[in-house]
Amino acid sequence: MKKLLFILCLGSSVVFTSCKKDDDPTKKEMLIGKNWVPTAMTVDPGLPVVGTNLFNQLDACDKDDITRFAADGKASFDEGASKCKVTDPQTTTGSWALNPTETILSITNPDGSTISLTIKSLTSSKIVGTYQDVLNGVNYTIELTMEAK
């Protein structure tokens, strides 16, 4: 009987230690090393004539732009297959960072301007976030969606 009890205890310890659940990836891990392409952009309140769908107003050369986040905090911005201006460089660099609670993604563009994207949802294939912009004294909330391609 003692031998059977020992075998059961040994067997159960193997089962419990071998079934460890893998940790979910962090938001940083979900962001890095992928080609992120804009797929939707809306604005609230809507703009006269344009309405709320900003993505439809983008030129095709902007819709194929690629953003890549590197593990070291650097970001690259690629013009994609089509460039809006032939004289623009194909790729430029900036930086990115997540705040300590991983709720805000700050992206610094090559010109030094920074967008602070409040993350609404983030998976390994899709980012949805909002940021604020002021135009002619009106506060606008822009919602940006990017997908990993």
DATAGI-V33129 format. One record per residue. N is the residue number from 1. D_CENTER is the distance of its C-alpha to the mean C-alpha in Angstrom with 2 decimals. Layout:
# DATAGI-V33129
N/D_CENTER
N/D_CENTER
This chain:
# DATAGI-V33129
1/58.12
2/56.65
3/55.49
4/53.72
5/52.03
6/50.89
7/49.42
8/47.58
9/46.13
10/45.12
11/43.56
12/41.56
13/40.18
14/39.00
15/37.32
16/35.48
17/34.30
18/33.23
19/31.08
20/28.51
21/25.15
22/22.23
23/19.74
24/16.40
25/13.54
26/11.97
27/8.41
28/8.85
29/10.36
30/7.79
31/5.39
32/8.62
33/10.91
34/9.32
35/9.85
36/7.10
37/9.55
38/10.00
39/11.95
40/12.94
41/13.73
42/16.39
43/18.44
44/20.71
45/23.57
46/24.05
47/25.50
48/29.08
49/29.52
50/25.79
51/25.04
52/21.63
53/19.90
54/18.61
55/16.97
56/20.56
57/21.68
58/19.50
59/21.47
60/20.80
61/20.25
62/17.15
63/15.75
64/15.63
65/13.87
66/11.56
67/9.06
68/9.23
69/8.48
70/11.81
71/13.14
72/15.49
73/13.20
74/13.74
75/11.53
76/13.15
77/13.30
78/15.44
79/17.53
80/17.37
81/20.66
82/22.00
83/22.32
84/23.25
85/25.71
86/27.49
87/27.99
88/24.33
89/23.11
90/21.08
91/18.55
92/17.98
93/16.34
94/14.93
95/13.23
96/10.41
97/10.95
98/10.27
99/13.39
100/15.75
101/14.94
102/11.16
103/11.02
104/10.17
105/7.67
106/10.29
107/10.08
108/13.66
109/14.80
110/17.89
111/20.17
112/19.34
113/17.78
114/14.86
115/12.45
116/11.68
117/9.01
118/10.34
119/8.10
120/10.25
121/8.82
122/6.43
123/8.10
124/8.37
125/8.41
126/6.59
127/4.25
128/7.19
129/8.12
130/11.32
131/13.06
132/16.79
133/19.00
134/22.79
135/24.96
136/28.73
137/28.65
138/26.51
139/23.32
140/20.61
141/17.45
142/14.89
143/12.39
144/9.63
145/8.26
146/6.57
147/7.79
148/8.42
149/11.97
